[in-house]
Amino acid sequence: MTFCLGIKVSAGLVAIADTRVITGNENISARKVATYRQSDGTSLFLMTSGLRSIRDKAVTYFEEHLFDHPEPFDRVFKAVNAFADQIRRAAAEDQKALEDSGLHFNIHCLIGGQMLNDREPKLYLVYPQANWVEIGQGTPYHIIGAAGYGKPVLDRTLKYEDSMRFALKVGCLAFDSTRISAADVDFPIDVVLYFRDSGAMIERRFDEDELTEISTGWQERLRDSVTNLPSRWLDRFFGEIEPAGAPGALNGDRHDLDAVEHYETPRRT
């Protein structure tokens, strides 16, 4: 499995990718995000999930295209179209053989950047069928790979107007939530930042010990927050089901089943 997260806020783009790759019985580390700088000074990043063999072929073909066509893209969507063409090329070559072997032609991609004729940074999701959608302000992020574990924290906190600093912080929390629950997602992580109108990608790899503070702090604050949540409704509920004269009887592991309404299975006649 993979965790790749792309975030679009008003100030720019944040990309986070884990590096764990499972090959048979082996766990290896491999880069899942690539960055490209064009001759005109503009840049884009590309992250993938799915079968590594398809990813490697599509990326290799895309890089060949960049070499053969040195004129820079003036819009990010044109780079997306060029990469989509390489997915179709790989599908024409490999899809039938994969399906005959019981495997799906599986690749998803996030591509982000800002070209000279883009008024703002752009972020796109590319599907295995090589069609694509743009990630907009309404839901300013997308995860490919293991999406379910990190999605709740992003849905509850992230807004398009947030700062790059906040976006990176909450993105790392989404990764941490996924890492805790998914055995095949892990450190190190690659982070790419693109600040609006800057033209350049900032790249950094983080190891687990560098983010231990945010992980343990998040864990402790979650437990404290649960403890300190309003509990009047709990007081009323437990007050109704505790046996008379025995306050706190339902705390811990001791339960008085006679205090809770129950139903017997009807007997056959």
PyRosetta script that sets phi, psi and omega in degrees:
from pyrosetta import init, pose_from_sequence

init()
pose = pose_from_sequence("MTFCLGIKVSAGLVAIADTRVITGNENISARKVATYRQSDGTSLFLMTSGLRSIRDKAVTYFEEHLFDHPEPFDRVFKAVNAFADQIRRAAAEDQKALEDSGLHFNIHCLIGGQMLNDREPKLYLVYPQANWVEIGQGTPYHIIGAAGYGKPVLDRTLKYEDSMRFALKVGCLAFDSTRISAADVDFPIDVVLYFRDSGAMIERRFDEDELTEISTGWQERLRDSVTNLPSRWLDRFFGEIEPAGAPGALNGDRHDLDAVEHYETPRRT")
pose.set_psi(1, 168.5)
pose.set_omega(1, -175.2)
pose.set_phi(2, -139.4)
pose.set_psi(2, 152.0)
pose.set_omega(2, 167.6)
pose.set_phi(3, -125.9)
pose.set_psi(3, 110.0)
pose.set_omega(3, 173.1)
pose.set_phi(4, -127.8)
pose.set_psi(4, 125.5)
pose.set_omega(4, -175.9)
pose.set_phi(5, -124.0)
pose.set_psi(5, 127.6)
pose.set_omega(5, 172.2)
pose.set_phi(6, -114.7)
pose.set_psi(6, 130.8)
pose.set_omega(6, -179.3)
pose.set_phi(7, -123.3)
pose.set_psi(7, 136.2)
pose.set_omega(7, 174.7)
pose.set_phi(8, -119.8)
pose.set_psi(8, 117.1)
pose.set_omega(8, 172.8)
pose.set_phi(9, -120.8)
pose.set_psi(9, 172.6)
pose.set_omega(9, -174.8)
pose.set_phi(10, -61.2)
pose.set_psi(10, -28.1)
pose.set_omega(10, -176.6)
pose.set_phi(11, -87.6)
pose.set_psi(11, -9.7)
pose.set_omega(11, -179.7)
pose.set_phi(12, 154.9)
pose.set_psi(12, -154.4)
pose.set_omega(12, -175.4)
pose.set_phi(13, -125.4)
pose.set_psi(13, 145.7)
pose.set_omega(13, 173.9)
pose.set_phi(14, -125.9)
pose.set_psi(14, 131.1)
pose.set_omega(14, 176.2)
pose.set_phi(15, -124.6)
pose.set_psi(15, 132.3)
pose.set_omega(15, 178.7)
pose.set_phi(16, -131.5)
pose.set_psi(16, 130.2)
pose.set_omega(16, 180.0)
pose.set_phi(17, -138.3)
pose.set_psi(17, 133.9)
pose.set_omega(17, 172.2)
pose.set_phi(18, -77.4)
pose.set_psi(18, 176.6)
pose.set_omega(18, -174.2)
pose.set_phi(19, -127.3)
pose.set_psi(19, 5.6)
pose.set_omega(19, -177.6)
pose.set_phi(20, -79.7)
pose.set_psi(20, 132.9)
pose.set_omega(20, 175.5)
pose.set_phi(21, -129.5)
pose.set_psi(21, 128.6)
pose.set_omega(21, 178.6)
pose.set_phi(22, -100.0)
pose.set_psi(22, 120.2)
pose.set_omega(22, 178.3)
pose.set_phi(23, -122.3)
pose.set_psi(23, 103.8)
pose.set_omega(23, -175.2)
pose.set_phi(24, 63.0)
pose.set_psi(24, -120.8)
pose.set_omega(24, 179.0)
pose.set_phi(25, -98.3)
pose.set_psi(25, 8.9)
pose.set_omega(25, -175.9)
pose.set_phi(26, -108.6)
pose.set_psi(26, 142.8)
pose.set_omega(26, 171.5)
pose.set_phi(27, -106.6)
pose.set_psi(27, 121.0)
pose.set_omega(27, 179.2)
pose.set_phi(28, -124.0)
pose.set_psi(28, 167.0)
pose.set_omega(28, 178.3)
pose.set_phi(29, -109.3)
pose.set_psi(29, 129.9)
pose.set_omega(29, -179.7)
pose.set_phi(30, -146.9)
pose.set_psi(30, 146.9)
pose.set_omega(30, -179.2)
pose.set_phi(31, -75.2)
pose.set_psi(31, 133.3)
pose.set_omega(31, -178.6)
pose.set_phi(32, -113.5)
pose.set_psi(32, 2.1)
pose.set_omega(32, 178.1)
pose.set_phi(33, -126.6)
pose.set_psi(33, 137.2)
pose.set_omega(33, 176.8)
pose.set_phi(34, -126.0)
pose.set_psi(34, 146.2)
pose.set_omega(34, 177.2)
pose.set_phi(35, -121.0)
pose.set_psi(35, 148.7)
pose.set_omega(35, -178.4)
pose.set_phi(36, -134.8)
pose.set_psi(36, 130.2)
pose.set_omega(36, 177.0)
pose.set_phi(37, -111.9)
pose.set_psi(37, 127.2)
pose.set_omega(37, -177.1)
pose.set_phi(38, -88.5)
pose.set_psi(38, 167.4)
pose.set_omega(38, -177.2)
pose.set_phi(39, -65.6)
pose.set_psi(39, -21.2)
pose.set_omega(39, 179.3)
pose.set_phi(40, -89.5)
pose.set_psi(40, 6.0)
pose.set_omega(40, 176.7)
pose.set_phi(41, 93.0)
pose.set_psi(41, -5.8)
pose.set_omega(41, 178.5)
pose.set_phi(42, -86.2)
pose.set_psi(42, 160.9)
pose.set_omega(42, -174.0)
pose.set_phi(43, -140.5)
pose.set_psi(43, 160.2)
pose.set_omega(43, 172.3)
pose.set_phi(44, -147.3)
pose.set_psi(44, 159.3)
pose.set_omega(44, 173.5)
pose.set_phi(45, -120.4)
pose.set_psi(45, 159.4)
pose.set_omega(45, -177.3)
pose.set_phi(46, -141.7)
pose.set_psi(46, 123.4)
pose.set_omega(46, 177.6)
pose.set_phi(47, -123.0)
pose.set_psi(47, 144.9)
pose.set_omega(47, -177.3)
pose.set_phi(48, -134.1)
pose.set_psi(48, 153.4)
pose.set_omega(48, 168.2)
pose.set_phi(49, -133.5)
pose.set_psi(49, 162.1)
pose.set_omega(49, 179.8)
pose.set_phi(50, 116.7)
pose.set_psi(50, -155.5)
pose.set_omega(50, 179.9)
pose.set_phi(51, -67.4)
pose.set_psi(51, 127.5)
pose.set_omega(51, -177.3)
pose.set_phi(52, -62.9)
pose.set_psi(52, -35.4)
pose.set_omega(52, -178.5)
pose.set_phi(53, -64.5)
pose.set_psi(53, -38.4)
pose.set_omega(53, 177.7)
pose.set_phi(54, -68.7)
pose.set_psi(54, -42.8)
pose.set_omega(54, 178.7)
pose.set_phi(55, -57.2)
pose.set_psi(55, -48.9)
pose.set_omega(55, -176.4)
pose.set_phi(56, -63.8)
pose.set_psi(56, -39.0)
pose.set_omega(56, -179.7)
pose.set_phi(57, -69.1)
pose.set_psi(57, -46.0)
pose.set_omega(57, -178.1)
pose.set_phi(58, -63.9)
pose.set_psi(58, -41.7)
pose.set_omega(58, 179.5)
pose.set_phi(59, -67.2)
pose.set_psi(59, -40.7)
pose.set_omega(59, 178.4)
pose.set_phi(60, -61.8)
pose.set_psi(60, -44.0)
pose.set_omega(60, 178.6)
pose.set_phi(61, -64.6)
pose.set_psi(61, -37.9)
pose.set_omega(61, 179.3)
pose.set_phi(62, -64.7)
pose.set_psi(62, -43.1)
pose.set_omega(62, 179.5)
pose.set_phi(63, -66.5)
pose.set_psi(63, -34.0)
pose.set_omega(63, 174.0)
pose.set_phi(64, -63.2)
pose.set_psi(64, -41.1)
pose.set_omega(64, 177.7)
pose.set_phi(65, -61.4)
pose.set_psi(65, -43.1)
pose.set_omega(65, 179.0)
pose.set_phi(66, -62.0)
pose.set_psi(66, -38.3)
pose.set_omega(66, 179.6)
pose.set_phi(67, -68.7)
pose.set_psi(67, -39.9)
pose.set_omega(67, -177.4)
pose.set_phi(68, -77.6)
pose.set_psi(68, -20.9)
pose.set_omega(68, -179.2)
pose.set_phi(69, -127.4)
pose.set_psi(69, 78.8)
pose.set_omega(69, -173.5)
pose.set_phi(70, -69.2)
pose.set_psi(70, -13.2)
pose.set_omega(70, 178.6)
pose.set_phi(71, -63.4)
pose.set_psi(71, 127.2)
pose.set_omega(71, -175.1)
pose.set_phi(72, -68.7)
pose.set_psi(72, 149.9)
pose.set_omega(72, 172.6)
pose.set_phi(73, -69.5)
pose.set_psi(73, 139.2)
pose.set_omega(73, 177.5)
pose.set_phi(74, -99.4)
pose.set_psi(74, -7.6)
pose.set_omega(74, 174.8)
pose.set_phi(75, -138.7)
pose.set_psi(75, 143.3)
pose.set_omega(75, -178.7)
pose.set_phi(76, -63.7)
pose.set_psi(76, -36.6)
pose.set_omega(76, -177.0)
pose.set_phi(77, -62.0)
pose.set_psi(77, -26.1)
pose.set_omega(77, 177.6)
pose.set_phi(78, -70.7)
pose.set_psi(78, -36.5)
pose.set_omega(78, 173.3)
pose.set_phi(79, -65.5)
pose.set_psi(79, -38.8)
pose.set_omega(79, 177.1)
pose.set_phi(80, -61.5)
pose.set_psi(80, -44.4)
pose.set_omega(80, 177.7)
pose.set_phi(81, -61.2)
pose.set_psi(81, -40.1)
pose.set_omega(81, 179.5)
pose.set_phi(82, -64.0)
pose.set_psi(82, -41.1)
pose.set_omega(82, 177.8)
pose.set_phi(83, -69.2)
pose.set_psi(83, -38.4)
pose.set_omega(83, 178.2)
pose.set_phi(84, -59.7)
pose.set_psi(84, -36.2)
pose.set_omega(84, 177.4)
pose.set_phi(85, -61.5)
pose.set_psi(85, -35.5)
pose.set_omega(85, -179.8)
pose.set_phi(86, -73.5)
pose.set_psi(86, -31.1)
pose.set_omega(86, 173.6)
pose.set_phi(87, -64.6)
pose.set_psi(87, -43.4)
pose.set_omega(87, 177.4)
pose.set_phi(88, -62.2)
pose.set_psi(88, -39.5)
pose.set_omega(88, 178.6)
pose.set_phi(89, -63.0)
pose.set_psi(89, -44.8)
pose.set_omega(89, 178.2)
pose.set_phi(90, -65.3)
pose.set_psi(90, -37.1)
pose.set_omega(90, 178.8)
pose.set_phi(91, -64.8)
pose.set_psi(91, -41.1)
pose.set_omega(91, 178.9)
pose.set_phi(92, -61.9)
pose.set_psi(92, -32.3)
pose.set_omega(92, -177.5)
pose.set_phi(93, -85.9)
pose.set_psi(93, -36.6)
pose.set_omega(93, -166.2)
pose.set_phi(94, -120.1)
pose.set_psi(94, -17.1)
pose.set_omega(94, -170.3)
pose.set_phi(95, -61.2)
pose.set_psi(95, -45.0)
pose.set_omega(95, -177.8)
pose.set_phi(96, -63.3)
pose.set_psi(96, -44.2)
pose.set_omega(96, -179.9)
pose.set_phi(97, -63.3)
pose.set_psi(97, -39.8)
pose.set_omega(97, 177.9)
pose.set_phi(98, -63.9)
pose.set_psi(98, -46.2)
pose.set_omega(98, -178.9)
pose.set_phi(99, -66.1)
pose.set_psi(99, -35.4)
pose.set_omega(99, 175.8)
pose.set_phi(100, -63.8)
pose.set_psi(100, -25.1)
pose.set_omega(100, 179.1)
pose.set_phi(101, -92.7)
pose.set_psi(101, 3.4)
pose.set_omega(101, 179.0)
pose.set_phi(102, 86.0)
pose.set_psi(102, 15.7)
pose.set_omega(102, 179.2)
pose.set_phi(103, -110.1)
pose.set_psi(103, 149.8)
pose.set_omega(103, 176.2)
pose.set_phi(104, -90.4)
pose.set_psi(104, 147.8)
pose.set_omega(104, 171.8)
pose.set_phi(105, -77.1)
pose.set_psi(105, 95.2)
pose.set_omega(105, -168.0)
pose.set_phi(106, -120.5)
pose.set_psi(106, 111.2)
pose.set_omega(106, 171.7)
pose.set_phi(107, -152.2)
pose.set_psi(107, 131.3)
pose.set_omega(107, 170.6)
pose.set_phi(108, -124.4)
pose.set_psi(108, 151.6)
pose.set_omega(108, -174.1)
pose.set_phi(109, -143.0)
pose.set_psi(109, 141.6)
pose.set_omega(109, 170.2)
pose.set_phi(110, -114.1)
pose.set_psi(110, 126.3)
pose.set_omega(110, -180.0)
pose.set_phi(111, -125.0)
pose.set_psi(111, 128.2)
pose.set_omega(111, -178.8)
pose.set_phi(112, -140.5)
pose.set_psi(112, 154.8)
pose.set_omega(112, 178.0)
pose.set_phi(113, 163.5)
pose.set_psi(113, -165.3)
pose.set_omega(113, 177.8)
pose.set_phi(114, -152.1)
pose.set_psi(114, 116.7)
pose.set_omega(114, 178.3)
pose.set_phi(115, -95.1)
pose.set_psi(115, 175.7)
pose.set_omega(115, -173.1)
pose.set_phi(116, -59.6)
pose.set_psi(116, -34.7)
pose.set_omega(116, -177.7)
pose.set_phi(117, -98.7)
pose.set_psi(117, 11.2)
pose.set_omega(117, 173.0)
pose.set_phi(118, -91.5)
pose.set_psi(118, 126.5)
pose.set_omega(118, -179.1)
pose.set_phi(119, -73.9)
pose.set_psi(119, -18.5)
pose.set_omega(119, -179.6)
pose.set_phi(120, -150.9)
pose.set_psi(120, 165.7)
pose.set_omega(120, 174.7)
pose.set_phi(121, -60.5)
pose.set_psi(121, 145.9)
pose.set_omega(121, -177.1)
pose.set_phi(122, -123.0)
pose.set_psi(122, 145.7)
pose.set_omega(122, 177.9)
pose.set_phi(123, -136.2)
pose.set_psi(123, 128.9)
pose.set_omega(123, -175.4)
pose.set_phi(124, -128.8)
pose.set_psi(124, 146.9)
pose.set_omega(124, 172.1)
pose.set_phi(125, -108.7)
pose.set_psi(125, 127.2)
pose.set_omega(125, 179.0)
pose.set_phi(126, -110.9)
pose.set_psi(126, 131.9)
pose.set_omega(126, -178.0)
pose.set_phi(127, -93.4)
pose.set_psi(127, 167.2)
pose.set_omega(127, 178.7)
pose.set_phi(128, -60.2)
pose.set_psi(128, -25.9)
pose.set_omega(128, 178.2)
pose.set_phi(129, -80.1)
pose.set_psi(129, 0.6)
pose.set_omega(129, 177.3)
pose.set_phi(130, 76.8)
pose.set_psi(130, 7.2)
pose.set_omega(130, 168.8)
pose.set_phi(131, -84.9)
pose.set_psi(131, 165.1)
pose.set_omega(131, -174.4)
pose.set_phi(132, -147.2)
pose.set_psi(132, 161.8)
pose.set_omega(132, 174.9)
pose.set_phi(133, -134.1)
pose.set_psi(133, 154.6)
pose.set_omega(133, 176.3)
pose.set_phi(134, -93.2)
pose.set_psi(134, 138.1)
pose.set_omega(134, 175.1)
pose.set_phi(135, -85.3)
pose.set_psi(135, 121.1)
pose.set_omega(135, -173.2)
pose.set_phi(136, -109.9)
pose.set_psi(136, -165.3)
pose.set_omega(136, -174.1)
pose.set_phi(137, -75.7)
pose.set_psi(137, -27.2)
pose.set_omega(137, -176.3)
pose.set_phi(138, -60.9)
pose.set_psi(138, -48.4)
pose.set_omega(138, 172.7)
pose.set_phi(139, -125.7)
pose.set_psi(139, 91.5)
pose.set_omega(139, -165.8)
pose.set_phi(140, -82.0)
pose.set_psi(140, 36.7)
pose.set_omega(140, 177.8)
pose.set_phi(141, -158.4)
pose.set_psi(141, 164.8)
pose.set_omega(141, 169.1)
pose.set_phi(142, -154.0)
pose.set_psi(142, 142.6)
pose.set_omega(142, 176.5)
pose.set_phi(143, -112.8)
pose.set_psi(143, 133.7)
pose.set_omega(143, 169.3)
pose.set_phi(144, -113.3)
pose.set_psi(144, 145.9)
pose.set_omega(144, -173.9)
pose.set_phi(145, 96.9)
pose.set_psi(145, -129.8)
pose.set_omega(145, -179.7)
pose.set_phi(146, -79.8)
pose.set_psi(146, 93.1)
pose.set_omega(146, -170.7)
pose.set_phi(147, -92.3)
pose.set_psi(147, -27.6)
pose.set_omega(147, -166.8)
pose.set_phi(148, -70.4)
pose.set_psi(148, -32.8)
pose.set_omega(148, -171.8)
pose.set_phi(149, -76.6)
pose.set_psi(149, -35.1)
pose.set_omega(149, -177.7)
pose.set_phi(150, -91.4)
pose.set_psi(150, -12.4)
pose.set_omega(150, -175.5)
pose.set_phi(151, -62.4)
pose.set_psi(151, -42.4)
pose.set_omega(151, -176.7)
pose.set_phi(152, -58.8)
pose.set_psi(152, -42.6)
pose.set_omega(152, -178.0)
pose.set_phi(153, -67.6)
pose.set_psi(153, -34.1)
pose.set_omega(153, 178.0)
pose.set_phi(154, -70.7)
pose.set_psi(154, -43.7)
pose.set_omega(154, -179.8)
pose.set_phi(155, -62.3)
pose.set_psi(155, -34.0)
pose.set_omega(155, -176.6)
pose.set_phi(156, -82.6)
pose.set_psi(156, -21.7)
pose.set_omega(156, -169.9)
pose.set_phi(157, -122.4)
pose.set_psi(157, -36.3)
pose.set_omega(157, -167.7)
pose.set_phi(158, -80.9)
pose.set_psi(158, 133.8)
pose.set_omega(158, 174.8)
pose.set_phi(159, -131.5)
pose.set_psi(159, 154.0)
pose.set_omega(159, -178.8)
pose.set_phi(160, -60.0)
pose.set_psi(160, -30.8)
pose.set_omega(160, -177.0)
pose.set_phi(161, -80.0)
pose.set_psi(161, -4.9)
pose.set_omega(161, -176.7)
pose.set_phi(162, -67.5)
pose.set_psi(162, 158.6)
pose.set_omega(162, 179.3)
pose.set_phi(163, -75.8)
pose.set_psi(163, 164.1)
pose.set_omega(163, 175.4)
pose.set_phi(164, -63.0)
pose.set_psi(164, -37.4)
pose.set_omega(164, 179.3)
pose.set_phi(165, -61.2)
pose.set_psi(165, -46.2)
pose.set_omega(165, 178.8)
pose.set_phi(166, -65.6)
pose.set_psi(166, -42.1)
pose.set_omega(166, -178.8)
pose.set_phi(167, -61.0)
pose.set_psi(167, -42.3)
pose.set_omega(167, 178.6)
pose.set_phi(168, -65.9)
pose.set_psi(168, -41.2)
pose.set_omega(168, -179.4)
pose.set_phi(169, -62.6)
pose.set_psi(169, -49.3)
pose.set_omega(169, -178.1)
pose.set_phi(170, -70.5)
pose.set_psi(170, -30.3)
pose.set_omega(170, 174.9)
pose.set_phi(171, -63.7)
pose.set_psi(171, -40.3)
pose.set_omega(171, 177.3)
pose.set_phi(172, -66.5)
pose.set_psi(172, -33.8)
pose.set_omega(172, 175.5)
pose.set_phi(173, -67.0)
pose.set_psi(173, -37.6)
pose.set_omega(173, 176.7)
pose.set_phi(174, -63.7)
pose.set_psi(174, -41.3)
pose.set_omega(174, 175.5)
pose.set_phi(175, -63.0)
pose.set_psi(175, -44.8)
pose.set_omega(175, -177.7)
pose.set_phi(176, -62.0)
pose.set_psi(176, -40.7)
pose.set_omega(176, 177.1)
pose.set_phi(177, -61.6)
pose.set_psi(177, -38.0)
pose.set_omega(177, 179.5)
pose.set_phi(178, -70.9)
pose.set_psi(178, -42.9)
pose.set_omega(178, -179.1)
pose.set_phi(179, -60.9)
pose.set_psi(179, -38.5)
pose.set_omega(179, -178.9)
pose.set_phi(180, -65.9)
pose.set_psi(180, -35.2)
pose.set_omega(180, -172.2)
pose.set_phi(181, -99.8)
pose.set_psi(181, -20.5)
pose.set_omega(181, -176.6)
pose.set_phi(182, -115.7)
pose.set_psi(182, 117.5)
pose.set_omega(182, -175.0)
pose.set_phi(183, -68.5)
pose.set_psi(183, -19.2)
pose.set_omega(183, -175.4)
pose.set_phi(184, -102.8)
pose.set_psi(184, 21.2)
pose.set_omega(184, 173.2)
pose.set_phi(185, -126.6)
pose.set_psi(185, 128.8)
pose.set_omega(185, -175.5)
pose.set_phi(186, -162.9)
pose.set_psi(186, 173.0)
pose.set_omega(186, 175.5)
pose.set_phi(187, -68.3)
pose.set_psi(187, 164.3)
pose.set_omega(187, -6.4)
pose.set_phi(188, -72.9)
pose.set_psi(188, 165.5)
pose.set_omega(188, 176.3)
pose.set_phi(189, -117.3)
pose.set_psi(189, 146.8)
pose.set_omega(189, 174.4)
pose.set_phi(190, -102.5)
pose.set_psi(190, 130.0)
pose.set_omega(190, -179.6)
pose.set_phi(191, -117.4)
pose.set_psi(191, 134.1)
pose.set_omega(191, 175.4)
pose.set_phi(192, -126.1)
pose.set_psi(192, 129.6)
pose.set_omega(192, 176.7)
pose.set_phi(193, -116.3)
pose.set_psi(193, 136.6)
pose.set_omega(193, 171.8)
pose.set_phi(194, -127.9)
pose.set_psi(194, 117.2)
pose.set_omega(194, 178.0)
pose.set_phi(195, -90.4)
pose.set_psi(195, 134.7)
pose.set_omega(195, -174.9)
pose.set_phi(196, -48.6)
pose.set_psi(196, 133.5)
pose.set_omega(196, 176.1)
pose.set_phi(197, 64.4)
pose.set_psi(197, 12.0)
pose.set_omega(197, -177.9)
pose.set_phi(198, -86.1)
pose.set_psi(198, -30.2)
pose.set_omega(198, -179.0)
pose.set_phi(199, 84.9)
pose.set_psi(199, -19.3)
pose.set_omega(199, -173.0)
pose.set_phi(200, -114.2)
pose.set_psi(200, 145.5)
pose.set_omega(200, 173.1)
pose.set_phi(201, -95.7)
pose.set_psi(201, 135.3)
pose.set_omega(201, 175.6)
pose.set_phi(202, -104.9)
pose.set_psi(202, 122.7)
pose.set_omega(202, -175.3)
pose.set_phi(203, -116.8)
pose.set_psi(203, 142.6)
pose.set_omega(203, 177.9)
pose.set_phi(204, -155.9)
pose.set_psi(204, 137.3)
pose.set_omega(204, 173.2)
pose.set_phi(205, -101.9)
pose.set_psi(205, 134.7)
pose.set_omega(205, 179.4)
pose.set_phi(206, -117.0)
pose.set_psi(206, 132.6)
pose.set_omega(206, 173.7)
pose.set_phi(207, -92.0)
pose.set_psi(207, 168.3)
pose.set_omega(207, -174.8)
pose.set_phi(208, -59.8)
pose.set_psi(208, -41.6)
pose.set_omega(208, -176.3)
pose.set_phi(209, -65.2)
pose.set_psi(209, -23.3)
pose.set_omega(209, 179.3)
pose.set_phi(210, -74.8)
pose.set_psi(210, -23.8)
pose.set_omega(210, -177.4)
pose.set_phi(211, -113.0)
pose.set_psi(211, 12.4)
pose.set_omega(211, 178.7)
pose.set_phi(212, -59.5)
pose.set_psi(212, -38.7)
pose.set_omega(212, -177.4)
pose.set_phi(213, -60.4)
pose.set_psi(213, -45.5)
pose.set_omega(213, -178.7)
pose.set_phi(214, -70.7)
pose.set_psi(214, -33.8)
pose.set_omega(214, -179.8)
pose.set_phi(215, -68.1)
pose.set_psi(215, -49.7)
pose.set_omega(215, -179.8)
pose.set_phi(216, -69.4)
pose.set_psi(216, -36.3)
pose.set_omega(216, 177.5)
pose.set_phi(217, -63.0)
pose.set_psi(217, -41.3)
pose.set_omega(217, 177.3)
pose.set_phi(218, -62.6)
pose.set_psi(218, -43.9)
pose.set_omega(218, -179.7)
pose.set_phi(219, -61.4)
pose.set_psi(219, -47.1)
pose.set_omega(219, -178.3)
pose.set_phi(220, -66.1)
pose.set_psi(220, -40.8)
pose.set_omega(220, -179.0)
pose.set_phi(221, -69.6)
pose.set_psi(221, -32.6)
pose.set_omega(221, 176.0)
pose.set_phi(222, -62.0)
pose.set_psi(222, -47.4)
pose.set_omega(222, 179.9)
pose.set_phi(223, -64.2)
pose.set_psi(223, -43.0)
pose.set_omega(223, 178.5)
pose.set_phi(224, -62.8)
pose.set_psi(224, -39.3)
pose.set_omega(224, -179.5)
pose.set_phi(225, -65.1)
pose.set_psi(225, -41.2)
pose.set_omega(225, 177.9)
pose.set_phi(226, -62.7)
pose.set_psi(226, -43.2)
pose.set_omega(226, -179.6)
pose.set_phi(227, -62.5)
pose.set_psi(227, -37.8)
pose.set_omega(227, -173.4)
pose.set_phi(228, -93.6)
pose.set_psi(228, 4.4)
pose.set_omega(228, 177.1)
pose.set_phi(229, -63.9)
pose.set_psi(229, 150.0)
pose.set_omega(229, 175.2)
pose.set_phi(230, -54.1)
pose.set_psi(230, 133.9)
pose.set_omega(230, -173.1)
pose.set_phi(231, -130.4)
pose.set_psi(231, 20.9)
pose.set_omega(231, 179.5)
pose.set_phi(232, -61.1)
pose.set_psi(232, -37.7)
pose.set_omega(232, 179.2)
pose.set_phi(233, -65.5)
pose.set_psi(233, -34.2)
pose.set_omega(233, 176.2)
pose.set_phi(234, -68.2)
pose.set_psi(234, -40.1)
pose.set_omega(234, 178.6)
pose.set_phi(235, -60.2)
pose.set_psi(235, -43.8)
pose.set_omega(235, 179.3)
pose.set_phi(236, -63.8)
pose.set_psi(236, -44.6)
pose.set_omega(236, -176.9)
pose.set_phi(237, -63.9)
pose.set_psi(237, -50.4)
pose.set_omega(237, -179.1)
pose.set_phi(238, -69.3)
pose.set_psi(238, -28.1)
pose.set_omega(238, 175.0)
pose.set_phi(239, -65.2)
pose.set_psi(239, -32.3)
pose.set_omega(239, 179.7)
pose.set_phi(240, -72.9)
pose.set_psi(240, -31.2)
pose.set_omega(240, -173.2)
pose.set_phi(241, -103.9)
pose.set_psi(241, -5.9)
pose.set_omega(241, 175.7)
pose.set_phi(242, -74.7)
pose.set_psi(242, 139.9)
pose.set_omega(242, 178.1)
pose.set_phi(243, -64.3)
pose.set_psi(243, 143.7)
pose.set_omega(243, -178.3)
pose.set_phi(244, -57.9)
pose.set_psi(244, 137.5)
pose.set_omega(244, 176.8)
pose.set_phi(245, 78.4)
pose.set_psi(245, 3.3)
pose.set_omega(245, -179.2)
pose.set_phi(246, -132.0)
pose.set_psi(246, 64.7)
pose.set_omega(246, -178.6)
pose.set_phi(247, -58.4)
pose.set_psi(247, 137.2)
pose.set_omega(247, 178.8)
pose.set_phi(248, 81.2)
pose.set_psi(248, 9.9)
pose.set_omega(248, -177.3)
pose.set_phi(249, -64.0)
pose.set_psi(249, -25.5)
pose.set_omega(249, -178.2)
pose.set_phi(250, -93.5)
pose.set_psi(250, 2.2)
pose.set_omega(250, 176.1)
pose.set_phi(251, -73.7)
pose.set_psi(251, 153.2)
pose.set_omega(251, 178.4)
pose.set_phi(252, 68.4)
pose.set_psi(252, -136.0)
pose.set_omega(252, -174.4)
pose.set_phi(253, -103.6)
pose.set_psi(253, -2.2)
pose.set_omega(253, -174.7)
pose.set_phi(254, -92.8)
pose.set_psi(254, 120.7)
pose.set_omega(254, -179.4)
pose.set_phi(255, -125.5)
pose.set_psi(255, 134.4)
pose.set_omega(255, 174.0)
pose.set_phi(256, -99.3)
pose.set_psi(256, 99.1)
pose.set_omega(256, -174.4)
pose.set_phi(257, -64.0)
pose.set_psi(257, -24.3)
pose.set_omega(257, 179.7)
pose.set_phi(258, -68.4)
pose.set_psi(258, -17.2)
pose.set_omega(258, -178.3)
pose.set_phi(259, -84.2)
pose.set_psi(259, -9.5)
pose.set_omega(259, -177.6)
pose.set_phi(260, -110.7)
pose.set_psi(260, 131.6)
pose.set_omega(260, 179.4)
pose.set_phi(261, -62.6)
pose.set_psi(261, 133.4)
pose.set_omega(261, -180.0)
pose.set_phi(262, -140.1)
pose.set_psi(262, 167.0)
pose.set_omega(262, -177.5)
pose.set_phi(263, -127.3)
pose.set_psi(263, 139.8)
pose.set_omega(263, 176.9)
pose.set_phi(264, -92.4)
pose.set_psi(264, 150.1)
pose.set_omega(264, 175.8)
pose.set_phi(265, -69.2)
pose.set_psi(265, 126.5)
pose.set_omega(265, -179.2)
pose.set_phi(266, -58.7)
pose.set_psi(266, 139.5)
pose.set_omega(266, 178.4)
pose.set_phi(267, -81.7)
pose.set_psi(267, 145.4)
pose.set_omega(267, 175.6)
pose.set_phi(268, -75.2)
pose.set_psi(268, 142.3)
pose.set_omega(268, 177.9)
pose.set_phi(269, -110.7)
pose.dump_pdb("model.pdb")
